[in-house]
Amino acid sequence: MAASLSSPLRFCGAFLVLLAGGAALAGCAGISETVAPAFADPAKYDLYDCKQLETERKALTARTTDLQRLMDKAETGAGGAVVSELAYRNDYVAVRGQAQLAEDAWRRNRCRETPPGAAPVASSPQPPVIKPAPRSGSVAR
């Protein structure tokens, strides 16, 4: 009789372990959104001008979208939540942190989006062209 009870107890114990593991992973997903900037260099965008920040923001948005798509795809398979967390979550959190810092620099620099079709503005002014002055004392022939 004791052998027949141990099988359901093992099953219950295994189920509780899996349930606790799932709850822990779900908790990590919520925490990662608030900890994201901790995984990026806070000074990375300090010296970027608005044009560089605009390009970086677009690239980070595209990378975030790609990682989210990969995570969603991984979650459709067997054990997908675990695969998604192990394979993509760290990259996703790091990219979200970089995006947050780039956005902060964008606001701090009071940057504005370049309108579609507008000519790109040079990021630094061009040096003036200096013409040589005529020599004094020379006679033109």
N, CA, C and O atoms as a GROMACS GRO file, in nm:
protein
  564
    1MET      N    1   0.081  -0.118   0.000
    1MET     CA    2   0.000   0.000   0.000
    1MET      C    3   0.087   0.126   0.000
    1MET      O    4   0.051   0.224  -0.064
    2ALA      N    5   0.199   0.123   0.070
    2ALA     CA    6   0.286   0.239   0.075
    2ALA      C    7   0.346   0.268  -0.062
    2ALA      O    8   0.369   0.384  -0.096
    3ALA      N    9   0.373   0.164  -0.139
    3ALA     CA   10   0.430   0.184  -0.272
    3ALA      C   11   0.330   0.252  -0.364
    3ALA      O   12   0.370   0.331  -0.450
    4SER      N   13   0.201   0.224  -0.347
    4SER     CA   14   0.100   0.284  -0.433
    4SER      C   15   0.080   0.433  -0.402
    4SER      O   16   0.039   0.508  -0.491
    5LEU      N   17   0.106   0.477  -0.279
    5LEU     CA   18   0.094   0.618  -0.242
    5LEU      C   19   0.216   0.699  -0.282
    5LEU      O   20   0.204   0.820  -0.305
    6SER      N   21   0.331   0.637  -0.292
    6SER     CA   22   0.452   0.713  -0.322
    6SER      C   23   0.451   0.764  -0.466
    6SER      O   24   0.508   0.870  -0.493
    7SER      N   25   0.388   0.693  -0.558
    7SER     CA   26   0.383   0.738  -0.697
    7SER      C   27   0.303   0.868  -0.712
    7SER      O   28   0.351   0.959  -0.778
    8PRO      N   29   0.184   0.880  -0.654
    8PRO     CA   30   0.112   1.007  -0.663
    8PRO      C   31   0.184   1.120  -0.590
    8PRO      O   32   0.180   1.236  -0.633
    9LEU      N   33   0.251   1.087  -0.479
    9LEU     CA   34   0.324   1.190  -0.406
    9LEU      C   35   0.442   1.242  -0.488
    9LEU      O   36   0.471   1.362  -0.487
   10ARG      N   37   0.512   1.152  -0.558
   10ARG     CA   38   0.623   1.196  -0.644
   10ARG      C   39   0.570   1.286  -0.755
   10ARG      O   40   0.630   1.389  -0.787
   11PHE      N   41   0.458   1.245  -0.813
   11PHE     CA   42   0.400   1.326  -0.920
   11PHE      C   43   0.363   1.464  -0.868
   11PHE      O   44   0.389   1.565  -0.934
   12CYS      N   45   0.302   1.469  -0.750
   12CYS     CA   46   0.264   1.596  -0.688
   12CYS      C   47   0.387   1.682  -0.660
   12CYS      O   48   0.386   1.802  -0.684
   13GLY      N   49   0.491   1.619  -0.610
   13GLY     CA   50   0.614   1.692  -0.580
   13GLY      C   51   0.677   1.748  -0.707
   13GLY      O   52   0.722   1.863  -0.709
   14ALA      N   53   0.681   1.668  -0.812
   14ALA     CA   54   0.738   1.714  -0.939
   14ALA      C   55   0.654   1.829  -0.996
   14ALA      O   56   0.708   1.925  -1.050
   15PHE      N   57   0.523   1.817  -0.984
   15PHE     CA   58   0.435   1.922  -1.033
   15PHE      C   59   0.459   2.053  -0.959
   15PHE      O   60   0.464   2.159  -1.020
   16LEU      N   61   0.474   2.045  -0.826
   16LEU     CA   62   0.499   2.165  -0.747
   16LEU      C   63   0.633   2.230  -0.782
   16LEU      O   64   0.644   2.352  -0.784
   17VAL      N   65   0.733   2.149  -0.808
   17VAL     CA   66   0.864   2.203  -0.848
   17VAL      C   67   0.852   2.277  -0.981
   17VAL      O   68   0.904   2.387  -0.996
   18LEU      N   69   0.782   2.216  -1.078
   18LEU     CA   70   0.762   2.281  -1.207
   18LEU      C   71   0.680   2.409  -1.193
   18LEU      O   72   0.710   2.509  -1.258
   19LEU      N   73   0.579   2.406  -1.110
   19LEU     CA   74   0.496   2.523  -1.087
   19LEU      C   75   0.579   2.637  -1.026
   19LEU      O   76   0.567   2.752  -1.067
   20ALA      N   77   0.662   2.604  -0.928
   20ALA     CA   78   0.748   2.705  -0.865
   20ALA      C   79   0.849   2.761  -0.965
   20ALA      O   80   0.876   2.881  -0.965
   21GLY      N   81   0.904   2.674  -1.049
   21GLY     CA   82   0.998   2.720  -1.151
   21GLY      C   83   0.933   2.814  -1.251
   21GLY      O   84   0.992   2.914  -1.290
   22GLY      N   85   0.811   2.782  -1.291
   22GLY     CA   86   0.737   2.869  -1.382
   22GLY      C   87   0.708   3.004  -1.320
   22GLY      O   88   0.718   3.108  -1.386
   23ALA      N   89   0.671   3.003  -1.192
   23ALA     CA   90   0.644   3.129  -1.122
   23ALA      C   91   0.770   3.213  -1.111
   23ALA      O   92   0.765   3.336  -1.123
   24ALA      N   93   0.884   3.147  -1.088
   24ALA     CA   94   1.010   3.220  -1.078
   24ALA      C   95   1.046   3.284  -1.212
   24ALA      O   96   1.090   3.399  -1.215
   25LEU      N   97   1.026   3.212  -1.322
   25LEU     CA   98   1.056   3.267  -1.454
   25LEU      C   99   0.961   3.381  -1.488
   25LEU      O  100   1.002   3.480  -1.548
   26ALA      N  101   0.836   3.370  -1.451
   26ALA     CA  102   0.740   3.477  -1.476
   26ALA      C  103   0.779   3.602  -1.398
   26ALA      O  104   0.764   3.713  -1.448
   27GLY      N  105   0.827   3.584  -1.277
   27GLY     CA  106   0.872   3.698  -1.196
   27GLY      C  107   0.993   3.765  -1.257
   27GLY      O  108   1.006   3.887  -1.248
   28CYS      N  109   1.082   3.688  -1.319
   28CYS     CA  110   1.201   3.745  -1.383
   28CYS      C  111   1.162   3.835  -1.498
   28CYS      O  112   1.227   3.937  -1.522
   29ALA      N  113   1.058   3.799  -1.571
   29ALA     CA  114   1.017   3.880  -1.687
   29ALA      C  115   0.974   4.018  -1.641
   29ALA      O  116   1.007   4.117  -1.708
   30GLY      N  117   0.902   4.030  -1.531
   30GLY     CA  118   0.860   4.159  -1.482
   30GLY      C  119   0.975   4.242  -1.427
   30GLY      O  120   0.978   4.363  -1.446
   31ILE      N  121   1.067   4.178  -1.361
   31ILE     CA  122   1.182   4.247  -1.303
   31ILE      C  123   1.274   4.298  -1.412
   31ILE      O  124   1.331   4.406  -1.397
   32SER      N  125   1.291   4.223  -1.520
   32SER     CA  126   1.388   4.260  -1.623
   32SER      C  127   1.356   4.392  -1.688
   32SER      O  128   1.446   4.462  -1.734
   33GLU      N  129   1.229   4.430  -1.693
   33GLU     CA  130   1.193   4.557  -1.755
   33GLU      C  131   1.241   4.675  -1.672
   33GLU      O  132   1.275   4.780  -1.728
   34THR      N  133   1.246   4.662  -1.541
   34THR     CA  134   1.290   4.772  -1.457
   34THR      C  135   1.440   4.772  -1.436
   34THR      O  136   1.497   4.874  -1.398
   35VAL      N  137   1.505   4.660  -1.458
   35VAL     CA  138   1.649   4.648  -1.438
   35VAL      C  139   1.726   4.669  -1.568
   35VAL      O  140   1.848   4.675  -1.566
   36ALA      N  141   1.656   4.679  -1.680
   36ALA     CA  142   1.719   4.685  -1.812
   36ALA      C  143   1.832   4.786  -1.822
   36ALA      O  144   1.938   4.751  -1.875
   37PRO      N  145   1.818   4.911  -1.775
   37PRO     CA  146   1.929   5.005  -1.788
   37PRO      C  147   2.055   4.964  -1.713
   37PRO      O  148   2.164   5.015  -1.743
   38ALA      N  149   2.044   4.874  -1.616
   38ALA     CA  150   2.161   4.829  -1.543
   38ALA      C  151   2.253   4.743  -1.629
   38ALA      O  152   2.369   4.723  -1.594
   39PHE      N  153   2.203   4.692  -1.742
   39PHE     CA  154   2.281   4.607  -1.830
   39PHE      C  155   2.343   4.683  -1.946
   39PHE      O  156   2.391   4.621  -2.041
   40ALA      N  157   2.343   4.816  -1.942
   40ALA     CA  158   2.400   4.897  -2.050
   40ALA      C  159   2.493   5.002  -1.991
   40ALA      O  160   2.480   5.039  -1.874
   41ASP      N  161   2.587   5.049  -2.073
   41ASP     CA  162   2.683   5.151  -2.031
   41ASP      C  163   2.613   5.286  -2.026
   41ASP      O  164   2.568   5.335  -2.130
   42PRO      N  165   2.601   5.348  -1.908
   42PRO     CA  166   2.526   5.473  -1.898
   42PRO      C  167   2.589   5.590  -1.972
   42PRO      O  168   2.520   5.687  -2.003
   43ALA      N  169   2.718   5.585  -2.000
   43ALA     CA  170   2.786   5.696  -2.068
   43ALA      C  171   2.800   5.674  -2.218
   43ALA      O  172   2.860   5.756  -2.287
   44LYS      N  173   2.745   5.566  -2.270
   44LYS     CA  174   2.766   5.531  -2.411
   44LYS      C  175   2.718   5.641  -2.506
   44LYS      O  176   2.783   5.667  -2.606
   45TYR      N  177   2.608   5.704  -2.477
   45TYR     CA  178   2.547   5.800  -2.569
   45TYR      C  179   2.573   5.946  -2.532
   45TYR      O  180   2.513   6.035  -2.592
   46ASP      N  181   2.658   5.971  -2.435
   46ASP     CA  182   2.684   6.108  -2.391
   46ASP      C  183   2.741   6.197  -2.502
   46ASP      O  184   2.709   6.316  -2.507
   47LEU      N  185   2.825   6.144  -2.588
   47LEU     CA  186   2.890   6.224  -2.690
   47LEU      C  187   2.825   6.210  -2.829
   47LEU      O  188   2.878   6.262  -2.927
   48TYR      N  189   2.713   6.140  -2.838
   48TYR     CA  190   2.644   6.125  -2.966
   48TYR      C  191   2.570   6.254  -2.999
   48TYR      O  192   2.513   6.318  -2.911
   49ASP      N  193   2.571   6.292  -3.128
   49ASP     CA  194   2.488   6.403  -3.170
   49ASP      C  195   2.350   6.348  -3.210
   49ASP      O  196   2.327   6.227  -3.206
   50CYS      N  197   2.260   6.437  -3.248
   50CYS     CA  198   2.122   6.394  -3.276
   50CYS      C  199   2.113   6.297  -3.393
   50CYS      O  200   2.033   6.204  -3.389
   51LYS      N  201   2.192   6.317  -3.497
   51LYS     CA  202   2.187   6.228  -3.612
   51LYS      C  203   2.233   6.088  -3.573
   51LYS      O  204   2.172   5.989  -3.614
   52GLN      N  205   2.339   6.078  -3.494
   52GLN     CA  206   2.387   5.948  -3.447
   52GLN      C  207   2.283   5.882  -3.357
   52GLN      O  208   2.262   5.761  -3.365
   53LEU      N  209   2.220   5.960  -3.271
   53LEU     CA  210   2.118   5.905  -3.181
   53LEU      C  211   1.998   5.856  -3.260
   53LEU      O  212   1.939   5.753  -3.226
   54GLU      N  213   1.961   5.927  -3.365
   54GLU     CA  214   1.847   5.885  -3.446
   54GLU      C  215   1.874   5.750  -3.511
   54GLU      O  216   1.789   5.662  -3.512
   55THR      N  217   1.993   5.735  -3.567
   55THR     CA  218   2.033   5.608  -3.629
   55THR      C  219   2.038   5.495  -3.526
   55THR      O  220   1.990   5.385  -3.552
   56GLU      N  221   2.094   5.523  -3.410
   56GLU     CA  222   2.106   5.422  -3.305
   56GLU      C  223   1.969   5.381  -3.252
   56GLU      O  224   1.945   5.262  -3.228
   57ARG      N  225   1.881   5.476  -3.234
   57ARG     CA  226   1.746   5.445  -3.185
   57ARG      C  227   1.672   5.354  -3.282
   57ARG      O  228   1.604   5.261  -3.240
   58LYS      N  229   1.685   5.381  -3.412
   58LYS     CA  230   1.620   5.296  -3.512
   58LYS      C  231   1.677   5.155  -3.510
   58LYS      O  232   1.603   5.057  -3.519
   59ALA      N  233   1.809   5.145  -3.498
   59ALA     CA  234   1.873   5.013  -3.495
   59ALA      C  235   1.832   4.935  -3.370
   59ALA      O  236   1.807   4.815  -3.378
   60LEU      N  237   1.824   5.002  -3.257
   60LEU     CA  238   1.784   4.936  -3.133
   60LEU      C  239   1.637   4.893  -3.137
   60LEU      O  240   1.602   4.788  -3.083
   61THR      N  241   1.553   4.973  -3.199
   61THR     CA  242   1.412   4.936  -3.214
   61THR      C  243   1.399   4.811  -3.301
   61THR      O  244   1.321   4.721  -3.270
   62ALA      N  245   1.475   4.806  -3.410
   62ALA     CA  246   1.472   4.690  -3.498
   62ALA      C  247   1.523   4.566  -3.426
   62ALA      O  248   1.465   4.458  -3.440
   63ARG      N  249   1.630   4.580  -3.348
   63ARG     CA  250   1.686   4.464  -3.275
   63ARG      C  251   1.588   4.416  -3.168
   63ARG      O  252   1.572   4.296  -3.149
   64THR      N  253   1.523   4.508  -3.098
   64THR     CA  254   1.425   4.471  -2.998
   64THR      C  255   1.310   4.394  -3.061
   64THR      O  256   1.264   4.293  -3.007
   65THR      N  257   1.264   4.442  -3.176
   65THR     CA  258   1.155   4.374  -3.247
   65THR      C  259   1.197   4.234  -3.290
   65THR      O  260   1.120   4.139  -3.276
   66ASP      N  261   1.319   4.221  -3.342
   66ASP     CA  262   1.369   4.089  -3.383
   66ASP      C  263   1.376   3.992  -3.265
   66ASP      O  264   1.332   3.878  -3.275
   67LEU      N  265   1.431   4.039  -3.154
   67LEU     CA  266   1.442   3.952  -3.036
   67LEU      C  267   1.304   3.914  -2.983
   67LEU      O  268   1.283   3.800  -2.942
   68GLN      N  269   1.210   4.008  -2.983
   68GLN     CA  270   1.074   3.977  -2.935
   68GLN      C  271   1.010   3.872  -3.025
   68GLN      O  272   0.943   3.782  -2.977
   69ARG      N  273   1.031   3.885  -3.156
   69ARG     CA  274   0.977   3.787  -3.250
   69ARG      C  275   1.038   3.649  -3.226
   69ARG      O  276   0.967   3.548  -3.228
   70LEU      N  277   1.169   3.643  -3.202
   70LEU     CA  278   1.235   3.516  -3.175
   70LEU      C  279   1.184   3.454  -3.045
   70LEU      O  280   1.163   3.333  -3.037
   71MET      N  281   1.163   3.537  -2.943
   71MET     CA  282   1.112   3.487  -2.816
   71MET      C  283   0.971   3.433  -2.832
   71MET      O  284   0.937   3.328  -2.777
   72ASP      N  285   0.888   3.505  -2.906
   72ASP     CA  286   0.750   3.459  -2.929
   72ASP      C  287   0.749   3.327  -3.005
   72ASP      O  288   0.669   3.239  -2.975
   73LYS      N  289   0.838   3.315  -3.104
   73LYS     CA  290   0.845   3.192  -3.183
   73LYS      C  291   0.892   3.075  -3.096
   73LYS      O  292   0.839   2.964  -3.107
   74ALA      N  293   0.991   3.100  -3.009
   74ALA     CA  294   1.043   2.995  -2.922
   74ALA      C  295   0.936   2.946  -2.825
   74ALA      O  296   0.931   2.828  -2.790
   75GLU      N  297   0.850   3.036  -2.780
   75GLU     CA  298   0.748   3.000  -2.682
   75GLU      C  299   0.638   2.912  -2.740
   75GLU      O  300   0.559   2.855  -2.664
   76THR      N  301   0.631   2.899  -2.872
   76THR     CA  302   0.527   2.814  -2.930
   76THR      C  303   0.564   2.666  -2.924
   76THR      O  304   0.477   2.580  -2.937
   77GLY      N  305   0.692   2.634  -2.905
   77GLY     CA  306   0.735   2.495  -2.899
   77GLY      C  307   0.726   2.438  -2.760
   77GLY      O  308   0.691   2.507  -2.664
   78ALA      N  309   0.759   2.309  -2.751
   78ALA     CA  310   0.759   2.240  -2.622
   78ALA      C  311   0.870   2.299  -2.534
   78ALA      O  312   0.984   2.309  -2.577
   79GLY      N  313   0.836   2.336  -2.414
   79GLY     CA  314   0.934   2.397  -2.324
   79GLY      C  315   0.977   2.534  -2.372
   79GLY      O  316   1.085   2.581  -2.338
   80GLY      N  317   0.893   2.598  -2.450
   80GLY     CA  318   0.927   2.724  -2.516
   80GLY      C  319   0.960   2.838  -2.423
   80GLY      O  320   1.050   2.916  -2.452
   81ALA      N  321   0.889   2.849  -2.311
   81ALA     CA  322   0.915   2.958  -2.217
   81ALA      C  323   1.057   2.949  -2.163
   81ALA      O  324   1.125   3.050  -2.148
   82VAL      N  325   1.101   2.827  -2.132
   82VAL     CA  326   1.237   2.808  -2.081
   82VAL      C  327   1.339   2.839  -2.190
   82VAL      O  328   1.439   2.906  -2.164
   83VAL      N  329   1.315   2.790  -2.312
   83VAL     CA  330   1.406   2.816  -2.424
   83VAL      C  331   1.414   2.965  -2.451
   83VAL      O  332   1.522   3.020  -2.472
   84SER      N  333   1.299   3.031  -2.450
   84SER     CA  334   1.294   3.175  -2.474
   84SER      C  335   1.376   3.251  -2.370
   84SER      O  336   1.453   3.340  -2.404
   85GLU      N  337   1.358   3.215  -2.245
   85GLU     CA  338   1.432   3.281  -2.137
   85GLU      C  339   1.582   3.258  -2.149
   85GLU      O  340   1.661   3.351  -2.137
   86LEU      N  341   1.621   3.134  -2.172
   86LEU     CA  342   1.764   3.101  -2.176
   86LEU      C  343   1.832   3.155  -2.300
   86LEU      O  344   1.947   3.200  -2.292
   87ALA      N  345   1.765   3.153  -2.414
   87ALA     CA  346   1.831   3.190  -2.539
   87ALA      C  347   1.827   3.340  -2.567
   87ALA      O  348   1.924   3.394  -2.620
   88TYR      N  349   1.719   3.408  -2.533
   88TYR     CA  350   1.702   3.545  -2.581
   88TYR      C  351   1.685   3.651  -2.473
   88TYR      O  352   1.708   3.769  -2.501
   89ARG      N  353   1.645   3.614  -2.353
   89ARG     CA  354   1.609   3.716  -2.252
   89ARG      C  355   1.725   3.810  -2.218
   89ARG      O  356   1.704   3.930  -2.206
   90ASN      N  357   1.847   3.758  -2.201
   90ASN     CA  358   1.959   3.845  -2.165
   90ASN      C  359   1.987   3.949  -2.272
   90ASN      O  360   2.008   4.066  -2.242
   91ASP      N  361   1.987   3.907  -2.400
   91ASP     CA  362   2.007   4.002  -2.509
   91ASP      C  363   1.894   4.103  -2.513
   91ASP      O  364   1.917   4.223  -2.533
   92TYR      N  365   1.773   4.056  -2.494
   92TYR     CA  366   1.657   4.144  -2.497
   92TYR      C  367   1.666   4.251  -2.387
   92TYR      O  368   1.639   4.368  -2.412
   93VAL      N  369   1.703   4.211  -2.268
   93VAL     CA  370   1.715   4.305  -2.156
   93VAL      C  371   1.827   4.405  -2.184
   93VAL      O  372   1.810   4.524  -2.157
   94ALA      N  373   1.940   4.360  -2.238
   94ALA     CA  374   2.051   4.450  -2.268
   94ALA      C  375   2.013   4.552  -2.375
   94ALA      O  376   2.045   4.670  -2.363
   95VAL      N  377   1.944   4.507  -2.480
   95VAL     CA  378   1.903   4.599  -2.586
   95VAL      C  379   1.800   4.698  -2.535
   95VAL      O  380   1.805   4.816  -2.570
   96ARG      N  381   1.707   4.652  -2.452
   96ARG     CA  382   1.610   4.744  -2.394
   96ARG      C  383   1.679   4.849  -2.306
   96ARG      O  384   1.638   4.965  -2.305
   97GLY      N  385   1.782   4.809  -2.233
   97GLY     CA  386   1.858   4.904  -2.152
   97GLY      C  387   1.928   5.008  -2.238
   97GLY      O  388   1.926   5.127  -2.206
   98GLN      N  389   1.990   4.963  -2.347
   98GLN     CA  390   2.056   5.057  -2.439
   98GLN      C  391   1.954   5.152  -2.501
   98GLN      O  392   1.980   5.272  -2.514
   99ALA      N  393   1.839   5.099  -2.538
   99ALA     CA  394   1.735   5.183  -2.598
   99ALA      C  395   1.688   5.290  -2.499
   99ALA      O  396   1.663   5.404  -2.538
  100GLN      N  397   1.675   5.253  -2.373
  100GLN     CA  398   1.633   5.349  -2.270
  100GLN      C  399   1.737   5.460  -2.255
  100GLN      O  400   1.701   5.577  -2.244
  101LEU      N  401   1.864   5.424  -2.254
  101LEU     CA  402   1.970   5.524  -2.241
  101LEU      C  403   1.978   5.613  -2.365
  101LEU      O  404   2.001   5.733  -2.353
  102ALA      N  405   1.960   5.556  -2.483
  102ALA     CA  406   1.959   5.635  -2.606
  102ALA      C  407   1.841   5.731  -2.606
  102ALA      O  408   1.854   5.846  -2.649
  103GLU      N  409   1.728   5.685  -2.558
  103GLU     CA  410   1.609   5.771  -2.550
  103GLU      C  411   1.631   5.885  -2.451
  103GLU      O  412   1.590   5.998  -2.476
  104ASP      N  413   1.696   5.856  -2.339
  104ASP     CA  414   1.726   5.961  -2.241
  104ASP      C  415   1.819   6.067  -2.301
  104ASP      O  416   1.798   6.187  -2.282
  105ALA      N  417   1.921   6.024  -2.374
  105ALA     CA  418   2.013   6.117  -2.440
  105ALA      C  419   1.940   6.198  -2.546
  105ALA      O  420   1.967   6.317  -2.564
  106TRP      N  421   1.847   6.134  -2.618
  106TRP     CA  422   1.767   6.201  -2.721
  106TRP      C  423   1.688   6.316  -2.659
  106TRP      O  424   1.686   6.427  -2.713
  107ARG      N  425   1.623   6.290  -2.547
  107ARG     CA  426   1.546   6.395  -2.480
  107ARG      C  427   1.637   6.502  -2.420
  107ARG      O  428   1.606   6.621  -2.429
  108ARG      N  429   1.746   6.461  -2.361
  108ARG     CA  430   1.840   6.555  -2.300
  108ARG      C  431   1.897   6.652  -2.403
  108ARG      O  432   1.917   6.770  -2.373
  109ASN      N  433   1.923   6.602  -2.524
  109ASN     CA  434   1.979   6.686  -2.632
  109ASN      C  435   1.871   6.761  -2.709
  109ASN      O  436   1.901   6.839  -2.800
  110ARG      N  437   1.745   6.738  -2.674
  110ARG     CA  438   1.630   6.802  -2.740
  110ARG      C  439   1.631   6.776  -2.891
  110ARG      O  440   1.610   6.867  -2.971
  111CYS      N  441   1.655   6.652  -2.927
  111CYS     CA  442   1.660   6.613  -3.067
  111CYS      C  443   1.520   6.600  -3.125
  111CYS      O  444   1.422   6.581  -3.052
  112ARG      N  445   1.512   6.611  -3.257
  112ARG     CA  446   1.385   6.594  -3.329
  112ARG      C  447   1.406   6.496  -3.442
  112ARG      O  448   1.515   6.487  -3.498
  113GLU      N  449   1.300   6.423  -3.475
  113GLU     CA  450   1.305   6.327  -3.585
  113GLU      C  451   1.329   6.399  -3.717
  113GLU      O  452   1.276   6.508  -3.738
  114THR      N  453   1.408   6.338  -3.805
  114THR     CA  454   1.425   6.390  -3.939
  114THR      C  455   1.300   6.354  -4.018
  114THR      O  456   1.263   6.237  -4.023
  115PRO      N  457   1.235   6.453  -4.080
  115PRO     CA  458   1.115   6.421  -4.159
  115PRO      C  459   1.149   6.327  -4.274
  115PRO      O  460   1.258   6.337  -4.332
  116PRO      N  461   1.060   6.235  -4.309
  116PRO     CA  462   1.088   6.143  -4.420
  116PRO      C  463   1.109   6.222  -4.550
  116PRO      O  464   1.034   6.314  -4.580
  117GLY      N  465   1.211   6.184  -4.624
  117GLY     CA  466   1.242   6.248  -4.751
  117GLY      C  467   1.326   6.373  -4.738
  117GLY      O  468   1.368   6.429  -4.839
  118ALA      N  469   1.352   6.418  -4.615
  118ALA     CA  470   1.433   6.538  -4.596
  118ALA      C  471   1.580   6.504  -4.615
  118ALA      O  472   1.624   6.393  -4.586
  119ALA      N  473   1.654   6.601  -4.665
  119ALA     CA  474   1.798   6.580  -4.683
  119ALA      C  475   1.864   6.570  -4.547
  119ALA      O  476   1.831   6.647  -4.457
  120PRO      N  477   1.957   6.476  -4.531
  120PRO     CA  478   2.025   6.464  -4.401
  120PRO      C  479   2.109   6.587  -4.372
  120PRO      O  480   2.173   6.643  -4.460
  121VAL      N  481   2.106   6.627  -4.248
  121VAL     CA  482   2.184   6.742  -4.203
  121VAL      C  483   2.321   6.693  -4.160
  121VAL      O  484   2.332   6.590  -4.093
  122ALA      N  485   2.424   6.767  -4.197
  122ALA     CA  486   2.560   6.729  -4.158
  122ALA      C  487   2.571   6.733  -4.007
  122ALA      O  488   2.517   6.823  -3.942
  123SER      N  489   2.641   6.636  -3.951
  123SER     CA  490   2.650   6.629  -3.806
  123SER      C  491   2.750   6.729  -3.749
  123SER      O  492   2.744   6.762  -3.631
  124SER      N  493   2.841   6.779  -3.833
  124SER     CA  494   2.936   6.879  -3.787
  124SER      C  495   2.956   6.981  -3.898
  124SER      O  496   2.951   6.945  -4.016
  125PRO      N  497   2.977   7.107  -3.863
  125PRO     CA  498   2.993   7.209  -3.966
  125PRO      C  499   3.121   7.187  -4.046
  125PRO      O  500   3.222   7.139  -3.994
  126GLN      N  501   3.115   7.224  -4.173
  126GLN     CA  502   3.232   7.212  -4.261
  126GLN      C  503   3.325   7.330  -4.235
  126GLN      O  504   3.278   7.440  -4.210
  127PRO      N  505   3.457   7.309  -4.242
  127PRO     CA  506   3.550   7.420  -4.221
  127PRO      C  507   3.542   7.517  -4.339
  127PRO      O  508   3.519   7.475  -4.452
  128PRO      N  509   3.562   7.646  -4.313
  128PRO     CA  510   3.555   7.744  -4.420
  128PRO      C  511   3.672   7.728  -4.517
  128PRO      O  512   3.780   7.682  -4.480
  129VAL      N  513   3.647   7.764  -4.642
  129VAL     CA  514   3.752   7.759  -4.743
  129VAL      C  515   3.831   7.888  -4.734
  129VAL      O  516   3.774   7.997  -4.741
  130ILE      N  517   3.961   7.877  -4.719
  130ILE     CA  518   4.048   7.994  -4.706
  130ILE      C  519   4.128   8.009  -4.834
  130ILE      O  520   4.200   7.918  -4.875
  131LYS      N  521   4.114   8.125  -4.897
  131LYS     CA  522   4.190   8.153  -5.018
  131LYS      C  523   4.317   8.226  -4.979
  131LYS      O  524   4.316   8.310  -4.890
  132PRO      N  525   4.428   8.193  -5.045
  132PRO     CA  526   4.552   8.261  -5.012
  132PRO      C  527   4.546   8.409  -5.054
  132PRO      O  528   4.492   8.443  -5.159
  133ALA      N  529   4.602   8.494  -4.971
  133ALA     CA  530   4.606   8.637  -4.999
  133ALA      C  531   4.714   8.665  -5.104
  133ALA      O  532   4.815   8.596  -5.106
  134PRO      N  533   4.694   8.764  -5.189
  134PRO     CA  534   4.798   8.797  -5.287
  134PRO      C  535   4.923   8.845  -5.216
  134PRO      O  536   4.916   8.913  -5.114
  135ARG      N  537   5.036   8.810  -5.271
  135ARG     CA  538   5.164   8.851  -5.209
  135ARG      C  539   5.190   8.998  -5.236
  135ARG      O  540   5.168   9.050  -5.345
  136SER      N  541   5.236   9.062  -5.132
  136SER     CA  542   5.270   9.205  -5.150
  136SER      C  543   5.412   9.213  -5.208
  136SER      O  544   5.498   9.132  -5.174
  137GLY      N  545   5.434   9.309  -5.291
  137GLY     CA  546   5.565   9.328  -5.348
  137GLY      C  547   5.586   9.252  -5.477
  137GLY      O  548   5.687   9.274  -5.545
  138SER      N  549   5.495   9.165  -5.513
  138SER     CA  550   5.513   9.095  -5.638
  138SER      C  551   5.439   9.170  -5.748
  138SER      O  552   5.332   9.227  -5.724
  139VAL      N  553   5.494   9.169  -5.863
  139VAL     CA  554   5.437   9.241  -5.975
  139VAL      C  555   5.377   9.142  -6.070
  139VAL      O  556   5.441   9.043  -6.109
  140ALA      N  557   5.255   9.167  -6.109
  140ALA     CA  558   5.192   9.080  -6.205
  140ALA      C  559   5.242   9.112  -6.343
  140ALA      O  560   5.246   9.230  -6.378
  141ARG      N  561   5.280   9.017  -6.422
  141ARG     CA  562   5.333   9.043  -6.557
  141ARG      C  563   5.238   9.004  -6.661
  141ARG      O  564   5.266   9.020  -6.780
   0.00000   0.00000   0.00000
